[in-house]
Amino acid sequence: MTTLTIVIVSYNASRHLERCLESLTASPPSTPHQIIIVDNASPDDSVAMVRRRWPAVTVIVQPANAGFAAANNAGFRASDSELVLLLNNDTIVPAGAIDALVVRLFARPDVAVAGPRLVDGDGRPELSFGRMISPFNELRQKLTLALYRRGVGFVSRWIERETRREHVVDWVSGACLLVRRADAEAAGLLDERYFLYTEDVDFCAAIRAMGRNVLFTPAAHVVHIGGRSRATVAAAGEKAYRRSQIAFYQKHHPGWAPVLRAYLKLKREFPK
């Protein structure tokens, strides 16, 4: 049995996917592994490009764009490895990063999920972990990121310090998330009601509900090109985020869900 499966979900992002695969194959992990691309019915040449350049990579073509969670679950079900790495197509993986992440996960029997230090193309750390989403925690996270984008010194120093230490957290980003298969399956895999966004936080919450831990570790770092903020996404991405946000509050904070709906309607941001 292969130790590790790397699942990369892609939609209409041929150039990102090409760079990601180039980084993975230029310095491949020493951990026995396979790579599975799950394509969400991309209209571009993604599938043809992968099959032409990397014939050994498994490609699963979805009949329609079913969303990030559903596509990752397709990758889980098509593999039987002990570990599964969920990896965004807009990442570049340095040599040794995945092996380091695997080492840290295996070193902690109490840990089911591990996430690396994510940095943007300029090397600035991403706040790729946090506390469980709630009205207060979400507000604090958004305020922190807003100040960080503006270059506020004490916030930048805090993020730099926090992303340099290994610690147990409530969630890590699904942009690069390593999980033990047994724990993922016990948690029911990713909740497919989330088309895009918050599925990683929800998944980590299910892991923690079983008494297992989620670890952020700077022992590995991965470049996340699209990781700075949601501010740059198109209107469709914003709608997807709001739909996932509503679904998340309905599931985890049902008392707050009507308040969120009213707030979004007042701001004219309620997804239709």
C-alpha positions as CSV (number, residue, x, y, z in Angstrom):
1,M,0.0,0.0,0.0
2,T,1.3,3.5,-0.9
3,T,2.0,5.5,2.2
4,L,0.8,8.8,0.9
5,T,-1.7,10.1,-1.7
6,I,-1.4,13.7,-2.8
7,V,-4.9,14.9,-3.9
8,I,-5.0,18.1,-6.0
9,V,-8.3,19.5,-7.0
10,S,-8.3,21.7,-10.0
11,Y,-10.7,23.8,-12.0
12,N,-9.8,25.9,-15.0
13,A,-6.3,26.6,-13.6
14,S,-3.9,24.9,-16.0
15,R,-0.9,27.2,-15.4
16,H,-1.2,26.9,-11.6
17,L,-1.6,23.2,-11.8
18,E,1.4,22.9,-14.1
19,R,3.7,24.8,-11.7
20,C,2.4,22.8,-8.7
21,L,3.2,19.5,-10.5
22,E,6.6,20.8,-11.6
23,S,7.5,21.5,-8.0
24,L,6.3,18.1,-6.9
25,T,8.1,16.2,-9.6
26,A,11.4,18.2,-9.6
27,S,12.1,17.2,-6.0
28,P,9.6,14.4,-5.2
29,P,8.9,13.3,-1.6
30,S,10.9,10.3,-0.5
31,T,7.7,9.0,1.2
32,P,6.2,6.4,-1.2
33,H,3.4,8.3,-2.8
34,Q,1.0,8.7,-5.7
35,I,-0.6,11.9,-7.1
36,I,-4.2,12.2,-8.0
37,I,-5.6,15.2,-9.9
38,V,-9.4,15.6,-9.5
39,D,-10.5,17.9,-12.3
40,N,-13.9,19.6,-11.7
41,A,-14.9,19.7,-15.4
42,S,-12.4,22.4,-16.4
43,P,-13.1,24.1,-19.7
44,D,-9.3,24.7,-20.3
45,D,-6.6,22.3,-21.2
46,S,-5.8,21.1,-17.7
47,V,-6.6,17.4,-18.2
48,A,-4.8,17.2,-21.6
49,M,-1.8,19.0,-20.1
50,V,-1.4,16.6,-17.2
51,R,-1.9,13.5,-19.3
52,R,0.7,14.7,-21.8
53,R,3.4,15.8,-19.3
54,W,2.8,13.5,-16.4
55,P,1.3,10.2,-17.7
56,A,2.0,8.5,-14.4
57,V,-0.3,10.9,-12.5
58,T,-3.9,9.6,-12.0
59,V,-6.5,12.0,-13.4
60,I,-10.1,11.8,-12.2
61,V,-12.5,14.0,-14.4
62,Q,-15.6,15.0,-12.6
63,P,-18.7,15.2,-14.8
64,A,-19.5,18.7,-13.4
65,N,-18.0,21.1,-11.0
66,A,-19.2,19.6,-7.7
67,G,-17.0,21.8,-5.5
68,F,-13.9,21.5,-3.5
69,A,-15.1,19.2,-0.8
70,A,-16.7,16.7,-3.1
71,A,-13.7,16.6,-5.4
72,N,-11.3,16.0,-2.5
73,N,-13.6,13.2,-1.4
74,A,-13.4,11.6,-4.8
75,G,-9.6,11.6,-4.4
76,F,-9.9,9.9,-1.0
77,R,-12.2,7.2,-2.4
78,A,-9.9,6.5,-5.4
79,S,-6.9,5.8,-3.1
80,D,-6.1,3.5,-0.2
81,S,-2.9,5.1,1.3
82,E,-2.3,5.5,5.0
83,L,-2.0,9.3,4.6
84,V,-3.7,11.8,2.3
85,L,-2.4,15.2,1.5
86,L,-5.0,17.7,0.3
87,L,-3.0,20.3,-1.8
88,N,-4.2,23.3,-3.6
89,N,-3.3,23.7,-7.3
90,D,-2.0,27.2,-6.6
91,T,0.9,25.9,-4.4
92,I,4.6,25.4,-5.0
93,V,6.1,22.7,-2.8
94,P,9.8,23.1,-1.9
95,A,12.1,20.0,-1.7
96,G,11.6,18.1,1.5
97,A,8.4,20.0,2.6
98,I,6.1,17.0,2.4
99,D,8.5,14.6,4.0
100,A,9.0,17.0,6.9
101,L,5.2,17.3,7.3
102,V,4.9,13.5,7.3
103,V,7.6,13.2,9.9
104,R,5.9,15.6,12.3
105,L,2.6,13.8,11.9
106,F,4.1,10.4,12.6
107,A,5.9,11.9,15.6
108,R,2.6,12.7,17.3
109,P,0.2,9.8,17.7
110,D,-2.4,12.1,19.1
111,V,-2.4,14.2,15.9
112,A,-4.7,13.3,13.0
113,V,-4.2,16.5,10.9
114,A,-1.1,18.5,10.2
115,G,-0.6,21.7,8.2
116,P,2.6,23.5,7.2
117,R,3.7,27.1,7.3
118,L,2.2,28.7,4.2
119,V,3.9,31.7,2.6
120,D,2.9,33.9,-0.3
121,G,5.0,34.4,-3.4
122,D,7.0,37.1,-1.6
123,G,7.7,34.9,1.4
124,R,5.2,36.6,3.7
125,P,3.6,34.1,6.1
126,E,-0.1,33.4,5.7
127,L,-2.3,33.1,8.8
128,S,-3.3,29.5,7.8
129,F,-4.7,28.3,11.1
130,G,-6.9,29.6,13.8
131,R,-9.6,29.1,16.3
132,M,-13.0,27.5,15.5
133,I,-15.2,29.9,13.5
134,S,-17.6,31.8,15.6
135,P,-18.9,35.4,15.4
136,F,-16.2,36.6,17.7
137,N,-13.3,34.5,16.4
138,E,-14.3,35.3,12.8
139,L,-14.3,39.1,13.5
140,R,-11.0,38.8,15.2
141,Q,-9.4,36.9,12.3
142,K,-10.7,39.3,9.7
143,L,-9.5,42.3,11.7
144,T,-6.1,40.7,12.2
145,L,-5.8,40.0,8.4
146,A,-7.0,43.5,7.5
147,L,-4.3,45.1,9.7
148,Y,-1.7,42.6,8.4
149,R,-2.5,43.6,4.8
150,R,-2.0,47.3,5.7
151,G,1.5,46.4,7.1
152,V,0.7,47.3,10.8
153,G,3.9,46.4,12.6
154,F,2.8,44.7,15.8
155,V,0.4,42.5,13.8
156,S,3.0,41.5,11.3
157,R,5.4,40.7,14.1
158,W,2.7,38.6,15.9
159,I,1.9,36.6,12.8
160,E,5.6,36.0,12.1
161,R,6.1,34.8,15.6
162,E,3.0,32.6,15.7
163,T,3.9,31.0,12.3
164,R,7.4,30.1,13.6
165,R,6.2,27.9,16.4
166,E,4.6,24.5,16.3
167,H,1.3,24.2,18.2
168,V,-2.0,22.5,18.4
169,V,-4.8,24.6,16.8
170,D,-8.5,24.3,16.0
171,W,-8.0,24.2,12.2
172,V,-5.4,24.4,9.5
173,S,-5.9,25.5,5.9
174,G,-7.1,23.0,3.3
175,A,-4.6,24.5,0.9
176,C,-2.1,22.0,2.3
177,L,-3.6,19.6,4.8
178,L,-2.1,16.2,5.7
179,V,-4.5,13.7,7.4
180,R,-4.4,10.1,8.5
181,R,-6.9,8.1,6.4
182,A,-8.4,6.3,9.3
183,D,-9.2,9.6,11.1
184,A,-10.6,11.2,7.9
185,E,-12.9,8.2,7.2
186,A,-14.0,8.1,10.9
187,A,-14.9,11.8,10.5
188,G,-16.9,11.1,7.4
189,L,-14.5,12.8,5.0
190,L,-15.3,16.4,4.0
191,D,-18.8,17.7,4.2
192,E,-20.0,18.2,0.7
193,R,-22.6,20.9,1.5
194,Y,-19.6,23.3,1.3
195,F,-18.9,24.1,-2.4
196,L,-15.9,26.3,-1.6
197,Y,-14.5,27.7,1.7
198,T,-14.9,26.7,5.4
199,E,-14.8,23.0,4.5
200,D,-11.4,22.7,6.1
201,V,-12.5,24.3,9.4
202,D,-15.6,22.0,9.4
203,F,-13.4,19.0,8.7
204,C,-11.0,19.8,11.5
205,A,-13.9,20.3,13.9
206,A,-15.1,16.8,13.1
207,I,-11.6,15.5,13.7
208,R,-11.4,17.3,17.1
209,A,-14.8,16.0,18.1
210,M,-13.3,12.5,18.0
211,G,-10.7,13.6,20.6
212,R,-7.9,13.9,18.0
213,N,-5.6,16.9,17.5
214,V,-4.8,19.3,14.7
215,L,-1.2,20.5,14.4
216,F,0.3,23.5,12.8
217,T,4.0,23.0,12.2
218,P,6.7,25.3,10.7
219,A,8.9,22.3,10.1
220,A,7.6,22.4,6.6
221,H,6.7,25.4,4.5
222,V,4.8,25.6,1.2
223,V,4.3,28.6,-1.1
224,H,0.6,29.5,-1.6
225,I,0.3,31.8,-4.5
226,G,-3.4,32.6,-4.0
227,G,-3.3,32.7,-0.2
228,R,-3.2,36.4,0.7
229,S,-6.9,37.1,1.1
230,R,-10.4,36.5,-0.3
231,A,-10.4,40.1,-1.4
232,T,-9.0,39.3,-4.8
233,V,-11.6,36.6,-5.7
234,A,-14.3,37.2,-8.3
235,A,-17.9,37.8,-7.4
236,A,-18.7,34.1,-7.9
237,G,-16.1,33.3,-5.3
238,E,-17.6,35.8,-2.9
239,K,-21.0,34.2,-3.3
240,A,-19.6,30.8,-2.7
241,Y,-17.9,32.0,0.5
242,R,-21.2,33.5,1.7
243,R,-23.1,30.3,1.0
244,S,-20.5,28.2,2.9
245,Q,-20.5,30.7,5.7
246,I,-24.3,30.4,6.1
247,A,-24.1,26.6,5.9
248,F,-21.3,26.6,8.5
249,Y,-23.4,28.7,11.0
250,Q,-26.5,26.6,10.4
251,K,-24.5,23.5,11.3
252,H,-22.3,24.8,14.1
253,H,-24.0,27.9,15.5
254,P,-27.7,27.6,14.5
255,G,-28.7,30.4,16.9
256,W,-26.5,32.8,15.0
257,A,-27.6,31.7,11.5
258,P,-30.6,34.1,11.4
259,V,-28.5,36.9,12.6
260,L,-25.9,36.2,9.8
261,R,-28.7,36.1,7.2
262,A,-30.1,39.4,8.3
263,Y,-26.6,41.0,8.4
264,L,-25.9,39.8,4.8
265,K,-29.2,41.1,3.6
266,L,-28.6,44.4,5.2
267,K,-25.2,44.6,3.5
268,R,-26.8,43.3,0.2
269,E,-24.4,40.4,0.3
270,F,-26.9,37.6,0.7
271,P,-26.1,35.0,-1.9
272,K,-28.9,34.3,-4.4
